[in-house]
Amino acid sequence: MRTFSIYMTGVGGQGIGLISEIVLRAADHAGFKVKSVDTHGLAQRGGIVVSQLRIGDRVNTPLIPEGEADLVIALERHEALRGMNSALADGGSLVYYDTVWQPLEVRLNEADEVTTELIARSCQSRKIAHIVVATPLDDVRMQNIAVLREINARNLIPGIGTAHYRQAMTDLMSGSMLNANLALFDQT
Amino acid sequence: MKHMGEMLMSRASFSEIVMGNTALVRAMVEAGTQVVTSYPGSPTPEIATAIRSIPAAERPFYFEFSTNEKVATEVAYGAAVNGHLSTVFFKSVGLNVAADVFVQLSLMNIIGGMVVVLGDDPGVNSSQNEQDNRHFAYLSYTPLFEPTDPTEVYQFYLKAAALSREKGMPVILRLTTHVCHQKERVTFGDYEPLTPDRSPRFDVQNGPYIPIASLVFPQKQRALENLQAVREWAERSDINRIVDHGNNKRGIITSGLPFSSLLDVLENARAKPDVLKLGLAYPVATDTVRRFLETHEEVKILEELDDQMEKQIKAMAYDANLRTRIIGKTDLDDWMGEYTPGKIYQVLVKTWPDLLPAKKIPTADKPHAPARPAQLCPGCGHRSAFHAVKKALAETDITVADIGCHTLGFQPPYNMGQLLMCMGSATSIGAGLSLFNTTRKVVVFMGDSTFFHAALPGVVNALFNRHNLTMVLMENGTTAMTGHQDHAASGKNFNDVTDAIPVRSVLEGLGVRHIHEADAYRMDKIEQMVRQAVDEEGFSVVIAKHPCMLKQTREKRQKGGYEQRHVAIDQETCERINECIEVFACPTFTRQPDGSVVVNEELCIGDGSCIKTCPASAIGYPKLNP
């Protein structure tokens, strides 16, 4: 398989680390070579968190060249736009959870909030397949799993299927947290 | 999947997906490392997270977070001259703090061996510069290993530790941010626990250990001889390797993370150059390099940050009368930023325009994504403190930032902390700003962990030389920015409970006459205290105290039964003054299309620190049963 590049982004605290680790382990369970790298540190204080992940038969580096990601996964609307602007290839796929954590410029009234329509228009002009996830959730910390469910349902990452994702989740979580997340993931 | 701690202590060899920082800890276990020290700083704190995953009773080595990087290095050195293999790790700029002791290490016969692990930060992800610490290897005659990925972090630490122990010399393992944080499947070896000799084996006969005046020369001689021996070892070892593409025209010499980026870029190359990858970046294995130069017409030195290898290689080629065309850095851009695949593409295209296919021109028309700089968290006491301090000061007064979460106060709308240098520097920079200055008050900010790390000499100096300034000490009880490590005032160290050293007692003990203290949420009090403090003669302190709310909220969540509360804005009372969103600026406040402001319930932790900032008293807790 040619190298498949996934760029994941969100705001510190949204759970990008977990979804990245799940995809990483799922790809490993599926028998691929895989490497990933997360941003840590300063970014966690309300800033942007990014995880880059590459899957294939041969993977040299997890770092994705600008504009060459096959898939952008975002957990927030503004970060969906930023991620597709900087990382996504024309003709790639974007999946994002439609929640809004307004960035500073918007709160200070220096920029407009990004709308779903704006993203849709940009996707259309760049031939990007785009999926908006808005599953209502009791626990906002499970937005990442709601997105993962959609990634699996639409087979957005070639060669990785339900069993691989479930196995990865079981590796990383336990008890009631695992059960709640699996229940959401399995929802049809 | 095994628990991390069990995995790291596994007797049998195994493979697992880990990040570079975790792979390092397994290497420490296998190598028989006895003492590990550190001061927290990105990209290295997860090394301590991995260490913590091994229960204290089973941990095969002693670990501490020391008060700063210099102290950590000294503790590790002391242990190593007693015969215990030691390791100290910290971030790039930590080496500046440690430098005074670090540059002496190679002069000493470190009988136990000592590895200095550095987390450099090309690309400036979380530091105040992107300094290239390979310079310190030259400065101090210390060998420097440079791994590319987590697998090499593990392998190179083992080599570095063995070499260090064998020669009794310090060795640097230089990691970079995306080597530390990269994850891949790593295959580890067996672990054979040995009962270490923990007797104190320090002996002056192993020395000399006193570097004074001309006594230094034999010690320096030994350091230089060691370096020569390491170079000879590198010529024979597999630490440097060649990726042979059968190209006798073009070659590339590189090291570290850029090597993996380069391989990626070369996937699309028309005629792939051969690659010489240096695992030991200092000293350069000059014979190996010379042979590589001799067998190629043109060789590119592909080097992240500064031109260390380039200078050494060009000097060697001059002496050897080589005719190979050596191409180093071509412009200032080559000196800046991380050597990602994208960066390397640009660098190589400048060198050899025919090497790589042109990239597709990306869509130019991209809608603006509003900037999202890092923010103080909801409920952060620093926000309340800044809000109050700003009210107490005149527009022309000068505020000096220091390192920590409170550094973020420099951003709009607070604009608090107009200068920043390094750990603990604010007080002394403030002292300089106060000289001849009778018109503009000087206020400096300081965190509590930084206070112990490097601020004390500045505080003592302010008292000793009677400088006229005010310190606002933002006490949150933890080292928050790097992931909530305990510090000297926490009452806990990495391993156990300990006597807390309260910052206030330290200040009182030093003789600070004017100390004011209040909870940071009491903004009226803080404001009034700052007004008073800046009018006091000499050095005054306002302690704005509030626990780190991110830490507190996480701990409550982990304990279970945590219920998220939140405030709400009463839209009928709201007068759209926008103090909450534009001045206090907690990230929970959200602007609606109609201009009204609401609370983002995903973010609000219900701390209520905002309630008193609303001039119209429109913010409050919603009534549960109206």
Interface residues (C-beta under 8 A of the other chain):
Chain A: V11 G12 E21 L24 R25 D28 V34 K35 S36 V37 D38 T39 H40 G41 L42 A43 Q44 R45 G46 G47 I48 N60 T61 P62 L63 I64 P65 E66 G67 H78 E79 L81 R82 N85 D90 T99 V100 W101 Q102 P103 L104 E105 V106 R107 L108 N109 E110 A111 D112 E113 V114 L118 S122 S125 R126 V140 D171 L172
Chain B: M1 I17 S42 P43 E46 N125 S126 D149 H178 H181 Q182 K183 E184 R185 L257 S260 S261 L263 D264 E267 T340 P341 G342 Y345 K360 P362 T363 D365 K366 P367 H368 A369 P370 A371 R372 P373 A374 Q375 L376 C377 C405 L408 Q411 P412 P413 M481 T482 N578 I581 E582 A585 P587 F589 T590 R591 P593 N600 E602 L603
